[in-house]
Amino acid sequence: MESLARQNFARECEAAINRQINMELEASYAYFAFANYFDQDTVAEPHAAKFFREQSHEEREHAEKLAHYQNLRGGRVAYQDVKKPPKTTFASLQEVMEVALQMEKSVNESLLQLHSVASSNNDPALADFIETEYLHEQVKSIKQFADYVTQLKRNGPNLGEYLFERLSLKE
């Protein structure tokens, strides 16, 4: 049954939103895996576990907000398999932060593609939604992870990583 709410909402935009929902869920799942890695008794980094658990919740909220927008516009959420994270054990906190930084950049690239699809389909409402709700926050996330990687590289392993985990991630 066709939605009565649907107006000027291209199928291409609907499909792009569905891809973005899946990407946000994959990021959430990866952060969930990172949190559980740091929560293990053999790793025992509680601040890192808490930080990544919060990141997981945030990414899931992004997916939920996109799904709500999809329904608002008269589109339909298309459910897809969520890929498991490619890696769930790490040599260091720095390595995890580097993986997270790359993931945030990939999410940002996908959001920029979604914005482009909205613009090419003359959908200013979707373009504005992506700009307002996602793009600025994504840039801040990339900067945050880049700063963490830089600090961890400068401080080095062992004591530096220990202090970073306790001082920087306790917030």
Z-matrix of the N, CA and C atoms (Angstrom, degrees):
N
C 1 1.448
C 2 1.532 1 109.33
N 3 1.275 2 116.79 1 130.18
C 4 1.469 3 123.08 2 -179.46
C 5 1.527 4 109.73 3 -74.22
N 6 1.310 5 115.98 4 138.69
C 7 1.461 6 122.41 5 -179.81
C 8 1.525 7 110.85 6 -67.48
N 9 1.313 8 115.92 7 138.14
C 10 1.469 9 121.20 8 174.73
C 11 1.528 10 110.83 9 -77.46
N 12 1.321 11 116.78 10 -20.94
C 13 1.463 12 121.38 11 -178.75
C 14 1.528 13 112.82 12 -82.30
N 15 1.312 14 117.58 13 -15.82
C 16 1.462 15 121.14 14 -174.11
C 17 1.526 16 111.02 15 -68.80
N 18 1.335 17 115.98 16 125.75
C 19 1.457 18 121.62 17 175.49
C 20 1.528 19 108.23 18 -152.31
N 21 1.310 20 116.39 19 126.58
C 22 1.467 21 122.07 20 177.87
C 23 1.534 22 111.47 21 51.55
N 24 1.315 23 115.87 22 44.41
C 25 1.461 24 121.71 23 -179.51
C 26 1.524 25 107.55 24 -125.61
N 27 1.315 26 114.78 25 99.40
C 28 1.468 27 121.47 26 -174.24
C 29 1.524 28 111.22 27 -67.53
N 30 1.325 29 115.47 28 146.88
C 31 1.472 30 120.77 29 176.97
C 32 1.527 31 110.69 30 -60.28
N 33 1.309 32 116.59 31 -33.06
C 34 1.463 33 120.30 32 178.43
C 35 1.536 34 110.82 33 -63.60
N 36 1.324 35 117.03 34 -38.13
C 37 1.473 36 121.22 35 176.63
C 38 1.529 37 110.17 36 -66.72
N 39 1.315 38 116.00 37 -42.87
C 40 1.463 39 120.89 38 178.34
C 41 1.535 40 110.90 39 -59.45
N 42 1.322 41 116.76 40 -44.68
C 43 1.471 42 120.95 41 179.36
C 44 1.529 43 110.94 42 -65.64
N 45 1.324 44 117.23 43 -39.24
C 46 1.468 45 120.51 44 179.81
C 47 1.530 46 111.02 45 -66.41
N 48 1.308 47 117.27 46 -37.95
C 49 1.469 48 120.30 47 176.45
C 50 1.524 49 109.24 48 -63.87
N 51 1.326 50 117.59 49 -42.26
C 52 1.460 51 120.10 50 178.62
C 53 1.526 52 111.89 51 -61.41
N 54 1.328 53 117.36 52 -38.73
C 55 1.473 54 120.28 53 176.47
C 56 1.529 55 110.78 54 -64.21
N 57 1.340 56 115.60 55 -39.65
C 58 1.460 57 119.56 56 -179.55
C 59 1.531 58 111.10 57 -68.81
N 60 1.320 59 117.01 58 -38.63
C 61 1.472 60 120.17 59 175.79
C 62 1.518 61 109.18 60 -56.78
N 63 1.324 62 116.56 61 -46.59
C 64 1.457 63 120.21 62 -179.29
C 65 1.526 64 111.06 63 -63.02
N 66 1.321 65 117.17 64 -41.21
C 67 1.466 66 120.28 65 -179.98
C 68 1.531 67 110.54 66 -63.39
N 69 1.318 68 117.02 67 -41.22
C 70 1.472 69 120.59 68 178.82
C 71 1.529 70 110.28 69 -64.45
N 72 1.318 71 117.53 70 -39.54
C 73 1.462 72 120.70 71 178.18
C 74 1.528 73 111.28 72 -66.85
N 75 1.327 74 117.19 73 -38.01
C 76 1.464 75 120.38 74 176.46
C 77 1.526 76 110.77 75 -64.13
N 78 1.336 77 117.17 76 -40.37
C 79 1.467 78 120.42 77 177.19
C 80 1.527 79 109.97 78 -64.56
N 81 1.315 80 116.97 79 -41.74
C 82 1.461 81 120.93 80 177.84
C 83 1.525 82 110.79 81 -59.91
N 84 1.308 83 116.32 82 -43.96
C 85 1.461 84 121.86 83 -179.54
C 86 1.537 85 111.07 84 -64.65
N 87 1.324 86 116.08 85 -39.95
C 88 1.471 87 120.16 86 178.04
C 89 1.530 88 110.00 87 -64.21
N 90 1.325 89 117.35 88 -46.51
C 91 1.464 90 119.92 89 178.82
C 92 1.528 91 111.39 90 -63.81
N 93 1.328 92 116.99 91 -34.35
C 94 1.463 93 121.62 92 175.42
C 95 1.534 94 109.47 93 -61.43
N 96 1.331 95 116.28 94 -42.99
C 97 1.468 96 120.70 95 177.89
C 98 1.528 97 110.82 96 -64.83
N 99 1.338 98 117.28 97 -41.15
C 100 1.464 99 120.40 98 178.94
C 101 1.531 100 109.94 99 -62.35
N 102 1.330 101 116.59 100 -44.25
C 103 1.471 102 121.00 101 179.92
C 104 1.521 103 110.79 102 -59.63
N 105 1.311 104 116.03 103 -44.37
C 106 1.458 105 119.36 104 -179.26
C 107 1.522 106 112.13 105 -69.58
N 108 1.322 107 117.14 106 -32.07
C 109 1.465 108 120.33 107 175.02
C 110 1.529 109 109.60 108 -60.70
N 111 1.335 110 117.27 109 -49.47
C 112 1.462 111 120.60 110 -177.33
C 113 1.524 112 112.75 111 -71.38
N 114 1.327 113 116.90 112 -19.12
C 115 1.462 114 121.43 113 179.85
C 116 1.533 115 112.68 114 -83.37
N 117 1.326 116 117.59 115 -11.45
C 118 1.464 117 120.74 116 179.23
C 119 1.529 118 110.52 117 -64.31
N 120 1.331 119 116.30 118 146.82
C 121 1.465 120 119.56 119 179.71
C 122 1.526 121 112.42 120 -65.36
N 123 1.304 122 117.64 121 -21.04
C 124 1.468 123 120.31 122 179.16
C 125 1.524 124 112.33 123 -82.76
N 126 1.331 125 117.45 124 -11.38
C 127 1.462 126 121.93 125 177.56
C 128 1.534 127 109.31 126 -111.33
N 129 1.337 128 115.83 127 -49.62
C 130 1.473 129 123.27 128 172.18
C 131 1.526 130 114.31 129 52.48
N 132 1.317 131 116.12 130 58.64
C 133 1.461 132 122.15 131 175.29
C 134 1.538 133 107.26 132 -120.65
N 135 1.337 134 118.06 133 81.00
C 136 1.463 135 121.13 134 -171.71
C 137 1.526 136 114.70 135 -63.88
N 138 1.326 137 117.87 136 -33.43
C 139 1.464 138 119.31 137 179.41
C 140 1.527 139 111.15 138 -70.24
N 141 1.319 140 116.07 139 -38.83
C 142 1.463 141 119.75 140 176.03
C 143 1.524 142 110.26 141 -66.16
N 144 1.325 143 117.00 142 -40.48
C 145 1.472 144 120.21 143 177.64
C 146 1.517 145 110.36 144 -60.10
N 147 1.319 146 116.89 145 -46.30
C 148 1.472 147 121.25 146 179.47
C 149 1.531 148 111.07 147 -62.86
N 150 1.325 149 116.36 148 -44.36
C 151 1.468 150 121.30 149 179.52
C 152 1.534 151 110.79 150 -57.94
N 153 1.322 152 117.11 151 -49.07
C 154 1.461 153 119.71 152 -177.45
C 155 1.531 154 112.09 153 -72.81
N 156 1.317 155 118.24 154 -28.65
C 157 1.464 156 120.45 155 174.38
C 158 1.538 157 109.25 156 -64.04
N 159 1.328 158 116.50 157 -42.06
C 160 1.470 159 120.97 158 177.16
C 161 1.529 160 110.83 159 -64.43
N 162 1.324 161 116.88 160 -39.98
C 163 1.465 162 120.23 161 177.10
C 164 1.531 163 110.40 162 -62.20
N 165 1.319 164 116.82 163 -40.90
C 166 1.465 165 121.29 164 178.30
C 167 1.525 166 110.83 165 -60.02
N 168 1.317 167 116.85 166 -45.42
C 169 1.469 168 120.81 167 179.67
C 170 1.524 169 110.67 168 -63.15
N 171 1.323 170 116.08 169 -41.11
C 172 1.461 171 120.33 170 -179.72
C 173 1.534 172 111.52 171 -61.98
N 174 1.327 173 116.68 172 -44.05
C 175 1.467 174 119.88 173 179.53
C 176 1.527 175 111.26 174 -65.80
N 177 1.329 176 117.27 175 -38.27
C 178 1.464 177 120.26 176 176.87
C 179 1.534 178 110.40 177 -63.79
N 180 1.332 179 116.25 178 -39.81
C 181 1.463 180 120.12 179 176.36
C 182 1.524 181 111.28 180 -61.55
N 183 1.322 182 116.96 181 -37.29
C 184 1.473 183 120.24 182 176.47
C 185 1.532 184 110.03 183 -60.63
N 186 1.325 185 116.80 184 -44.60
C 187 1.471 186 120.83 185 179.08
C 188 1.523 187 110.37 186 -62.85
N 189 1.315 188 116.82 187 -42.25
C 190 1.469 189 120.59 188 -179.93
C 191 1.522 190 111.50 189 -64.46
N 192 1.344 191 116.80 190 -39.90
C 193 1.462 192 120.80 191 179.31
C 194 1.534 193 110.77 192 -65.37
N 195 1.333 194 116.21 193 -39.74
C 196 1.465 195 120.02 194 176.97
C 197 1.531 196 110.93 195 -65.90
N 198 1.325 197 117.49 196 -40.49
C 199 1.468 198 121.04 197 178.49
C 200 1.518 199 110.12 198 -63.24
N 201 1.324 200 116.65 199 -41.41
C 202 1.468 201 120.25 200 177.73
C 203 1.536 202 110.05 201 -62.65
N 204 1.322 203 116.76 202 -43.23
C 205 1.467 204 120.33 203 178.52
C 206 1.526 205 110.66 204 -62.68
N 207 1.312 206 115.99 205 -41.88
C 208 1.466 207 120.91 206 178.12
C 209 1.540 208 109.89 207 -56.02
N 210 1.311 209 116.38 208 -47.26
C 211 1.466 210 120.68 209 179.23
C 212 1.526 211 111.69 210 -67.08
N 213 1.315 212 117.00 211 -38.15
C 214 1.461 213 121.89 212 178.08
C 215 1.527 214 111.37 213 -57.98
N 216 1.320 215 115.99 214 -39.35
C 217 1.464 216 121.38 215 -178.19
C 218 1.526 217 113.36 216 -83.86
N 219 1.310 218 117.58 217 -3.90
C 220 1.457 219 120.18 218 -179.98
C 221 1.515 220 113.46 219 90.46
N 222 1.308 221 116.75 220 11.98
C 223 1.463 222 121.05 221 176.15
C 224 1.517 223 110.31 222 -86.88
N 225 1.309 224 115.30 223 179.25
C 226 1.465 225 121.04 224 178.96
C 227 1.523 226 109.15 225 -127.70
N 228 1.305 227 115.08 226 135.38
C 229 1.462 228 120.48 227 176.47
C 230 1.520 229 107.97 228 -74.30
N 231 1.314 230 115.45 229 126.98
C 232 1.467 231 121.83 230 177.80
C 233 1.524 232 107.59 231 -103.78
N 234 1.304 233 116.46 232 117.55
C 235 1.454 234 121.38 233 -176.12
C 236 1.523 235 110.63 234 -81.06
N 237 1.326 236 114.65 235 133.78
C 238 1.458 237 121.88 236 -178.37
C 239 1.523 238 108.82 237 -129.87
N 240 1.311 239 116.08 238 160.77
C 241 1.460 240 119.81 239 175.44
C 242 1.526 241 109.29 240 -64.66
N 243 1.326 242 115.31 241 139.76
C 244 1.455 243 121.54 242 175.01
C 245 1.520 244 106.83 243 -98.85
N 246 1.328 245 115.59 244 119.23
C 247 1.474 246 120.02 245 -177.85
C 248 1.526 247 110.81 246 -69.57
N 249 1.317 248 114.26 247 144.05
C 250 1.459 249 117.87 248 175.20
C 251 1.519 250 108.66 249 -72.85
N 252 1.324 251 116.72 250 152.98
C 253 1.471 252 119.06 251 178.87
C 254 1.524 253 110.57 252 -59.67
N 255 1.326 254 118.04 253 141.06
C 256 1.462 255 120.49 254 -178.09
C 257 1.525 256 113.01 255 -66.80
N 258 1.340 257 116.65 256 -21.93
C 259 1.455 258 120.02 257 -177.69
C 260 1.527 259 108.74 258 -144.30
N 261 1.326 260 116.33 259 136.84
C 262 1.470 261 120.22 260 -179.18
C 263 1.526 262 113.50 261 -130.02
N 264 1.314 263 117.38 262 1.69
C 265 1.470 264 121.52 263 172.02
C 266 1.524 265 107.59 264 -129.85
N 267 1.336 266 115.15 265 148.36
C 268 1.457 267 119.49 266 -170.80
C 269 1.515 268 111.09 267 -141.11
N 270 1.310 269 115.09 268 159.19
C 271 1.465 270 121.04 269 178.84
C 272 1.526 271 111.28 270 -84.11
N 273 1.346 272 116.54 271 -25.14
C 274 1.466 273 119.11 272 -175.20
C 275 1.525 274 110.45 273 -161.94
N 276 1.309 275 114.68 274 165.06
C 277 1.463 276 121.08 275 174.02
C 278 1.529 277 109.44 276 -64.06
N 279 1.311 278 116.67 277 -36.51
C 280 1.461 279 120.07 278 177.94
C 281 1.527 280 110.94 279 -58.63
N 282 1.316 281 117.07 280 -43.78
C 283 1.460 282 120.38 281 179.84
C 284 1.532 283 110.63 282 -60.27
N 285 1.322 284 116.88 283 -42.68
C 286 1.474 285 120.29 284 179.42
C 287 1.524 286 110.05 285 -63.81
N 288 1.314 287 117.07 286 -42.75
C 289 1.468 288 120.77 287 179.76
C 290 1.534 289 110.71 288 -63.82
N 291 1.326 290 117.29 289 -36.24
C 292 1.461 291 120.38 290 177.27
C 293 1.527 292 110.66 291 -66.39
N 294 1.335 293 117.02 292 -41.41
C 295 1.471 294 121.09 293 176.62
C 296 1.529 295 109.55 294 -62.83
N 297 1.324 296 116.40 295 -44.05
C 298 1.469 297 120.79 296 -179.79
C 299 1.530 298 111.05 297 -63.47
N 300 1.321 299 116.95 298 -40.34
C 301 1.464 300 121.00 299 178.44
C 302 1.522 301 110.54 300 -60.79
N 303 1.325 302 117.42 301 -45.76
C 304 1.468 303 120.59 302 178.46
C 305 1.529 304 111.31 303 -63.44
N 306 1.318 305 116.28 304 -38.71
C 307 1.460 306 120.47 305 178.88
C 308 1.533 307 110.44 306 -64.63
N 309 1.325 308 117.27 307 -42.76
C 310 1.464 309 120.59 308 178.56
C 311 1.530 310 111.18 309 -63.67
N 312 1.307 311 116.69 310 -37.52
C 313 1.469 312 119.83 311 176.68
C 314 1.531 313 110.59 312 -65.67
N 315 1.328 314 117.64 313 -38.98
C 316 1.465 315 121.16 314 177.90
C 317 1.530 316 111.01 315 -65.65
N 318 1.321 317 116.20 316 -41.65
C 319 1.472 318 120.23 317 177.40
C 320 1.527 319 109.32 318 -62.22
N 321 1.332 320 116.56 319 -42.66
C 322 1.460 321 120.38 320 179.14
C 323 1.528 322 110.98 321 -62.03
N 324 1.321 323 116.70 322 -43.40
C 325 1.471 324 120.33 323 178.90
C 326 1.524 325 110.52 324 -60.62
N 327 1.319 326 116.80 325 -40.88
C 328 1.458 327 121.46 326 178.49
C 329 1.533 328 111.25 327 -65.13
N 330 1.324 329 116.66 328 -39.64
C 331 1.468 330 120.41 329 177.06
C 332 1.532 331 111.00 330 -65.00
N 333 1.323 332 116.40 331 -38.96
C 334 1.461 333 119.61 332 177.17
C 335 1.530 334 110.83 333 -64.63
N 336 1.333 335 116.86 334 -37.71
C 337 1.467 336 120.18 335 175.98
C 338 1.520 337 110.97 336 -65.41
N 339 1.333 338 116.66 337 -40.98
C 340 1.470 339 120.51 338 176.98
C 341 1.524 340 110.33 339 -61.81
N 342 1.312 341 117.26 340 -42.23
C 343 1.466 342 121.48 341 177.32
C 344 1.526 343 110.37 342 -61.48
N 345 1.318 344 116.79 343 -41.04
C 346 1.461 345 121.63 344 178.89
C 347 1.536 346 110.92 345 -63.81
N 348 1.327 347 116.25 346 -42.35
C 349 1.472 348 120.52 347 177.41
C 350 1.529 349 109.64 348 -61.08
N 351 1.322 350 116.53 349 -43.04
C 352 1.469 351 120.46 350 178.83
C 353 1.527 352 110.37 351 -61.13
N 354 1.321 353 116.27 352 -44.99
C 355 1.472 354 120.13 353 -179.24
C 356 1.523 355 111.58 354 -65.36
N 357 1.339 356 116.78 355 -43.18
C 358 1.465 357 119.38 356 -178.04
C 359 1.526 358 111.96 357 -69.70
N 360 1.335 359 117.05 358 -20.10
C 361 1.463 360 120.93 359 176.38
C 362 1.529 361 111.92 360 -100.12
N 363 1.327 362 115.65 361 15.80
C 364 1.457 363 122.21 362 177.94
C 365 1.534 364 111.65 363 50.68
N 366 1.336 365 115.10 364 52.57
C 367 1.465 366 121.68 365 -179.98
C 368 1.529 367 108.66 366 -118.70
N 369 1.352 368 116.56 367 80.64
C 370 1.463 369 118.96 368 -177.46
C 371 1.530 370 113.16 369 -65.01
N 372 1.330 371 117.70 370 -27.63
C 373 1.465 372 120.06 371 179.22
C 374 1.535 373 110.42 372 -64.63
N 375 1.323 374 116.86 373 -45.69
C 376 1.466 375 120.37 374 178.83
C 377 1.523 376 110.50 375 -67.45
N 378 1.321 377 117.71 376 -43.49
C 379 1.464 378 120.67 377 179.33
C 380 1.529 379 110.32 378 -58.92
N 381 1.325 380 116.74 379 -43.87
C 382 1.465 381 120.97 380 179.17
C 383 1.524 382 110.87 381 -65.49
N 384 1.317 383 117.33 382 -41.00
C 385 1.467 384 121.45 383 178.56
C 386 1.528 385 110.89 384 -59.30
N 387 1.316 386 116.68 385 -45.28
C 388 1.466 387 120.87 386 -179.97
C 389 1.528 388 110.68 387 -65.67
N 390 1.323 389 116.65 388 -44.12
C 391 1.465 390 120.07 389 178.82
C 392 1.522 391 111.38 390 -62.05
N 393 1.310 392 116.47 391 -48.95
C 394 1.464 393 122.10 392 -174.64
C 395 1.513 394 113.12 393 -69.77
N 396 1.312 395 116.83 394 -43.58
C 397 1.468 396 120.78 395 -171.55
C 398 1.532 397 114.18 396 -92.81
N 399 1.325 398 118.28 397 -20.82
C 400 1.465 399 118.76 398 -169.53
C 401 1.521 400 116.05 399 -128.47
N 402 1.312 401 118.67 400 -48.01
C 403 1.465 402 119.45 401 -167.02
C 404 1.528 403 113.62 402 -63.29
N 405 1.326 404 117.55 403 -45.54
C 406 1.466 405 119.26 404 -179.22
C 407 1.537 406 110.26 405 -64.23
N 408 1.313 407 116.51 406 -43.97
C 409 1.473 408 120.63 407 178.81
C 410 1.528 409 111.05 408 -61.62
N 411 1.323 410 116.56 409 -36.73
C 412 1.461 411 120.46 410 -179.24
C 413 1.524 412 111.11 411 -66.75
N 414 1.320 413 116.76 412 -40.56
C 415 1.466 414 120.94 413 177.61
C 416 1.528 415 109.89 414 -61.92
N 417 1.331 416 116.76 415 -41.03
C 418 1.464 417 120.41 416 178.34
C 419 1.531 418 111.16 417 -65.18
N 420 1.315 419 117.73 418 -38.14
C 421 1.465 420 120.99 419 178.52
C 422 1.526 421 111.13 420 -65.16
N 423 1.323 422 116.32 421 -42.32
C 424 1.468 423 120.14 422 178.45
C 425 1.531 424 109.74 423 -60.58
N 426 1.317 425 116.69 424 -44.38
C 427 1.474 426 121.07 425 179.29
C 428 1.526 427 110.47 426 -62.92
N 429 1.327 428 117.48 427 -42.88
C 430 1.463 429 121.18 428 179.84
C 431 1.530 430 111.00 429 -59.78
N 432 1.322 431 117.01 430 -48.65
C 433 1.463 432 119.79 431 -179.61
C 434 1.527 433 111.30 432 -67.72
N 435 1.319 434 117.85 433 -37.74
C 436 1.464 435 120.57 434 177.02
C 437 1.531 436 110.38 435 -61.56
N 438 1.334 437 116.61 436 -42.49
C 439 1.465 438 120.09 437 177.10
C 440 1.520 439 110.99 438 -61.89
N 441 1.333 440 116.80 439 -43.10
C 442 1.468 441 119.93 440 179.75
C 443 1.525 442 111.37 441 -62.41
N 444 1.316 443 117.20 442 -42.49
C 445 1.469 444 120.22 443 178.51
C 446 1.528 445 109.88 444 -61.62
N 447 1.323 446 117.10 445 -45.08
C 448 1.466 447 121.20 446 179.63
C 449 1.525 448 111.33 447 -60.99
N 450 1.332 449 116.13 448 -45.20
C 451 1.469 450 119.60 449 -179.92
C 452 1.530 451 111.27 450 -63.67
N 453 1.324 452 116.51 451 -41.67
C 454 1.466 453 119.30 452 179.86
C 455 1.525 454 111.79 453 -66.85
N 456 1.327 455 117.39 454 -37.86
C 457 1.471 456 120.37 455 176.84
C 458 1.530 457 110.17 456 -63.72
N 459 1.307 458 115.59 457 -41.90
C 460 1.468 459 119.70 458 -178.19
C 461 1.532 460 110.98 459 -68.37
N 462 1.327 461 117.23 460 -40.65
C 463 1.469 462 121.09 461 -176.57
C 464 1.527 463 113.14 462 -78.55
N 465 1.311 464 116.33 463 -24.93
C 466 1.463 465 119.56 464 178.62
C 467 1.527 466 112.61 465 79.61
N 468 1.330 467 115.20 466 176.88
C 469 1.466 468 119.85 467 -178.09
C 470 1.536 469 111.59 468 -75.86
N 471 1.297 470 114.33 469 176.86
C 472 1.460 471 123.56 470 174.93
C 473 1.529 472 112.14 471 65.67
N 474 1.324 473 118.75 472 -111.48
C 475 1.454 474 120.85 473 -174.40
C 476 1.526 475 111.27 474 -61.55
N 477 1.330 476 117.39 475 -42.10
C 478 1.466 477 120.11 476 179.04
C 479 1.512 478 111.88 477 -60.12
N 480 1.318 479 116.46 478 -43.65
C 481 1.464 480 120.72 479 179.27
C 482 1.527 481 110.68 480 -67.81
N 483 1.304 482 116.06 481 -39.32
C 484 1.465 483 121.38 482 178.02
C 485 1.530 484 110.21 483 -59.86
N 486 1.322 485 116.69 484 -48.70
C 487 1.464 486 120.68 485 -179.92
C 488 1.524 487 111.50 486 -65.48
N 489 1.329 488 116.71 487 -40.93
C 490 1.465 489 120.23 488 178.37
C 491 1.519 490 110.28 489 -58.91
N 492 1.323 491 116.55 490 -47.82
C 493 1.461 492 121.73 491 -177.58
C 494 1.522 493 110.12 492 -60.00
N 495 1.291 494 118.12 493 -39.65
C 496 1.462 495 121.84 494 -177.24
C 497 1.519 496 112.76 495 -80.41
N 498 1.328 497 117.96 496 -35.45
C 499 1.464 498 120.56 497 -175.25
C 500 1.526 499 113.57 498 -92.73
N 501 1.321 500 117.39 499 -43.19
C 502 1.462 501 120.41 500 -174.80
C 503 1.522 502 113.49 501 -84.21
N 504 1.324 503 117.62 502 -33.85
C 505 1.463 504 119.91 503 -174.50
C 506 1.519 505 113.07 504 -97.77
N 507 1.312 506 118.53 505 2.50
C 508 1.460 507 119.60 506 -177.88
C 509 1.517 508 112.59 507 -75.45
N 510 1.314 509 118.08 508 -14.73
C 511 1.470 510 123.26 509 -175.62
C 512 1.491 511 112.70 510 -60.01
